[in-house]
Structures are given as structure tokens and as C-alpha cells.
Amino acid sequence: MLEHGGRLRKAALEYGIAEADWLDLSSGLAPWPFPIPDIPSRAWARLPETDDGLEQAACDFYGTGQVLPVAGSQMAIQLLPRLRRAGKVGVLSPCYAEHAHAWRSNGYVVREVQEQEVDFFLDGLDVLVVVNPNNPTGLSLSPSRLLDWHARLASRGGWLVVDEAFMDNTPALSLAPFAHQVGLIVLRSFGKFFGLAGVRLGFVLAERKLLKLLAEQVGPWAVSGPTRVLGQACLLDTEGHARQRARSEEASKRLALLLGQYGLQPQGGCAFFQWLMTEHAEALHEFMARRGILLRLFSHNSSVRFGLPADEADWRRLEQALQAFVKDNQ
């Protein structure tokens, strides 16, 4: 199992600080959960059915023609390699580590490539995986560039897999409207934008034949009845969408300004986090953790990711810790 953010219980034990006393900024998700709707008893008592409106609500929200709900986009990441014969896969890196891990675990030769290397290696790849906007760097690629890569891959029977887990604040940049094209697979995460990571819901957007093959791998009833009710309610809450987009964007800009104020100018980010590469990454992570503030540390490239504070008390606590860190390292 790879390391991920959000391991608050482990941090609480390691640093001797109760879970309730932590400011958890380790997960890149909106810190304002959407309200949980009333869940009718039949959703708990009966097996889930696929004609309840969830798929249509997702199609409308994402702007696409067909979707496959899964128990978190992580499920799709693990299952997609089963739908091809082993070959060569490029993963635009650094990115969410589960992508390269899933393809390697299924016998593929995986090359992790930089953005400027893709055009050079693309014609030798069977699959290219891109996270857009990227996690953790925040790099955002244009639809036209991605569609050009897709065309080159698809002409040889290849795939472009685009993980749009952090796309909800910038829907105009999504490839969802093009997901009916053969060889294009778009993954969408529910938990990050809606602030409900524990729900474990995601969607795969692709042409119908591929979705059918993937559904056979997923199996029946992958998404629970209560989750389907909750997911549909959130996807239909247009006023909530506008409010979440506005406050996420505002908080992300505020976070970038705050870090820059203390000489920690981020190198990248998106609406849900800011990313800082620094030789002091491990020291910063440790300093914050001893004060009950959990960041996401990436040791391999000496960087940290800051999630969004939820309220003014959290902002004050973060700023005070940043002040103390800068003072101790002058």
C-alpha cells in the first residue's frame, strides 16, 4: 500500500496529539462538506439499482453522455490495466502515485515522463496517463493539447487516461464533452469537490464499449444505495456548486498569498491546495506536525502540499505556525 494524505490517526499516535486537536491540511479536498440528505430506509434495505437518476445527474454535472459510477476513482485506476494487454505506459510525473503503481502491478512497462518529454516518447507508448490539474504540482494542461495527444494514441489503438479529480472548479477545461471518443478515458472524483471523501464515489467517462468492459470488472452493486442517494442530491445542488467553487478559489488564492508572505511562495497549486518545493520540506512538515498541523510531505522531491483551512480559526492557527517556523529558521 502506498502512502497517502489523510492518515490523521497515525499522526495522532506518533505525535501524542488527540485527533480532535489537529488541523488536517494533508488531503487536497474542499474542507466544507456538502449537507447529507435524508436517506430513505429503502436505500439501506434494498440492493442498489442503476435507474435511480444518479447516472443522469452525473452526466448533466460533468457534461458528458455516459458514465460508470464506481466506489471512488481509485477503483477505476486499479481496474483499467486489466482491460488491455501488457504494453508501454507513460505517466506524466510527478503525480498521484497510484497510477504508475497500478500499471506496473499489472505487468506493464511504465515510464514516468515530464511534460516537455511527452511529445518525444508518445509514439512509443500504448497508454498515456495524465492528472489534470495535476496532483501535487497543480499543472493544468489545455484541452487542445490533450486532444492532440489522444488523437496520436487513438490512431494506433492507444489510450489517453485523464484523471480530472481536481477539475470541478474549472469545468471549461475538462475533456468530459469528448469522452465518447474511442481511446479517451476520463476519471472524475466525487469526494474532493463535495468535501465528502469518506463516501467513496467516482465516475468513469468513456465510450460505451469500454464502460461495459469496465463494468464487468467492477461487478454488481459497487456503489451502495445510500451513496447513490447522497451522490445524486449533491450533483443536483447547483447553488451549492457555485458556492463551493467561489470559496475554494478564494481560499486557494488566500493560501498562496499567506505562504508567500512568509517566504514560502508556492510553485504550483489549484483550487484545492498549494504546492511548495523547498529544501526545508521535511523540517517544515515536522515543525507543523509537532503543533498539530498535518501537511502532505513528498520526500522524493522535497516538497509539501497545503490543503485549505476551513475557517478563520484555522487560518489564524496556520499563520501563527508559519510565523514561528520562519522565526526559528532565520
N, C-alpha and C positions, 0 to 999 in steps of 0.2 A: 504494500500500500504506500502510495506517495504521500508526502507531507502536504497539508493544505492549511489555509487560514481557518479561523473559527474554532480552534481547539482550546476553548476557554477553560474547560475543566482541567486539562493538563497543565495549563499555565497557573491556574489557581493552586494546584497541588505543588507545583515546582517553586512558586514564589511565596507561598503561605498567605495568600490574599483571597478572601472569600469571593466566590463568583459574582455575587451581587455588588461587590465594590469595584469591579473592573469597568473601564471604558474600553470596549472592544472595537477597535478600528481595523481589525485584521481581515475582515471579509469585505469585498467590494460590492456591497449591496445597499440599497436605499434604507436608511435607518428609521423609516416611518412606515410600518406595516399597514396595508390596506385593511379595513374592517372585515371581520369574519361574519359572513351572512348566517342567518338561521339555517341549519342543516336539517331537513326533514328526516324523520325516523326511517322512512323507506330507503334513504340513501345509505344508511347503515345496515338495514335488514335484507336488502336485495343485492344481487350481483349487478355490477355496473353495466349500463347499456350505452351504445355508441350513437344513438339517435336522440340524445337529450339536449342538443344545442351547443355543446362545448366546441365541437369541431367548427361549426359555422361562426361562433363568436371569435374563435382564434383566426379563422380566415379573414374575417372583417377587420380584426385588430391589426393583423400583420400585413394585410393587403395582398393576399395570395388565393389560389384556387383550391388547394387541398393540403391538409396537414395530417400528421400522425401524432397523437398525444403519447408521451412516454413518461416514465417515472423519473423525470429530470433529464436534461440533455446529456448528462453523464452516461446514462444508459445507452443512448444512441452512439456516443463516442466509442463505447466498448463493443457495440454490436456491428457497426458499419464495416469493420475489416472482414467480417465473416461473409460478406456479400461479393467479394472479389477473390480471384486467385492471387497468390503472393506475387509481389512485384516491387517497384521502387516508389517510395512515397517521400515527398518533400514537405516539411513542416516549417512554415515561416516563424523563425525564432528570434529572441526568446518569447515563449507564450505559455499558455496553460499546459503544464507538463503531461497531463493525461493523454493528450493527442498522440504525441510521439510514443508514449508508453503503450498505448492500445495497439498501434500498428506493429510495433516491434514484437509485442507479445504474441501476435498472430503470424509471425514469420516473415514479415515484410522487411525489406532493406530501407531504412529510414535515414534521410539526410536532412539535418536541420540547416536551413538556409537563411541568410539575411535578405532584407527587402531588395537590395541592389543586386543580389545574385540570382533572383528568381528567373529572369529572362534568359540567363545563361544556361541554367540547369533544366528549365521547364520541358524541353523537348525530349529529355531523357527520363521523365517521370510518368508514372501511371496515375498518380493521385497527388494533388497539392492541397494542403490544409492551411487555412488562414483564419486567424481570430481577428475580427474586425468589428468595433475598435479592439485593439489588442489588449490583452491582459498579460503582464502588468504595465507595459510601456505606454499604452494609450494611443499608439499609432493607428491612424484611420486612413484607409485606402479608398479611392474613389470607385464608384460602381463601374465606370468605363474601363478602368484598368483591370479590375477583377473579371469583367465580362470578356475582355481580350484574352486573359489567361484561360478562362473557361473555354472559349472557342478553340484555342490551340490544343487543349487537352481533349475536348469532346471529339475533335476531328479524328482522334486516334482511339476513341473508346475510353478515354480517361475521365477522371472526376475532378471537380473543384469542390472541396468541402469548406464552407464558410461558417464559422462559429460566430453568431451575432448575439452572444449572451449579453453584451452591453450596448446594444443598438437602440433600445426603446426610446431614448431621448432624441435620437436623430433618425427617424423613420425614412426620411428622404434619401438617406444613403444606403438603405437596405436593398439586398438583392431578392427580397421576398417576391416582388412582382415578376421576377424572371425564373422562379423556382420550378416552373413547369418544363423548363428546357432539360433535355436529356444530359446527364453528366453534371448537373448542378445540384448540390445538396446544401441546404441552409438549416442551421440549428438555432433554435431560439430557446432562451431560458426564461422561465416564469418568475422564479424566486427573487431575482436581483432587483428588477424594476418595482415589483409589487411588495418588496420587503418581507417576503414570506418564504425564505429558503427552506424551512422545515417542511413545506408542503410537498416537495419533490415532484415537480411538474415541469415538463418541457415539451417542445414541439419540433418535429422534423418536417421541413418543407422540401418537396421534390416532386418529380413526375410520378404518375400513379403506379407504374410498374414497379419502380424501386420501393415506393412506400408499401406496396403489397408484400414484396420480398422481406422488407424490414419488419413488417407486422408479424410475419410468420416467425421471425426470430424473437420478437418481443413476447409473443404469446398472448392469450386472452386475459382480460381484466388487469392489465398492467397499471392502470390509473384507477384508484379507488373511487367509489361512488361519492363520498363526501368531498374528495379533492375535485371531482368533476363539477360539483355544485359550486364550490368556492371559486374554482378557476373561471367558470362561466360568469359569475357575478362580477369578479374583478375585471375581466376582459370587456365587459359591457359598461363599466363605470367611466364614461367619457369625461365627466367633471373631475373625477379622481385622477385620471391620466394627466390632464392639463396641470392640475395642482402638483402632482409628483414631478413632472418634467420641470416645472418652474423652480421648485425648491431644491431639486437635485442640482440643477445648473447653477443656481445662486450659491449653494453650499460648496460646490466644487471650486468655483472661482474664488470664493472667500478662503477656502483652504489653501489654494495656491498662493494667494496674497499673504496669508499668515505665515506659511513656511518661508516664503521669500523674505519676509520682514526679519527673519532670524537667520538669514544667510543659508537657507536650505531650499533654494529655488528648485522646484521640480523639473525634471527633464521631460515629463510626459504625464498624461492623465486623460480622464474622460469625465462624464457627468457623475460617476460614482466613486472615483478615487483619484489620488495624485501619486505619482511615482517619482522617487528620488534615488539617484545613483550617487553614492558617496563612499569614500574610503572609511568613513566612520559608521557605516550601516550597522554592523554588529554592536558597536558601542551604543549607538542611538537606540537600537531595539532593546538592549539590556537595560539602559538607563530608564526608558519609558516603562518597561515591564516591572521594574522594581517600584515604580509609582502607580502600578495598577492600570497602565495603558498598554494595550496589546496592539502591536503593529504586525504586518506581514513581512518577514525577513526573507530575502533571496540571497543566500550565501554565495552562490556560484558566480554572481556578478556584483556582489557588494551593493545591494540596493534594498530599499524598503518601500512598501506601499501603505499609504494612509487612506483609510476609509473616511466617510463623512460623519462628523459629530451630529447628534440628533437635536440638541437644544442648547440654549445659552450656557447652562451649567457645564455641559460637555466642552463647549468652546473655551470657556474660562479655564477649565482644568487642563486642556491641551496646551493653551497658551502659557500657562504658568510652568508647565513641564518643559516646554521649549525654551523659555527664559532661563530656567535652571540649567538646562543642558548647555546652552551657549555660554553661560557664565562659567560653568565648570570646565569648558574646553577653550577658554580664551588664552 
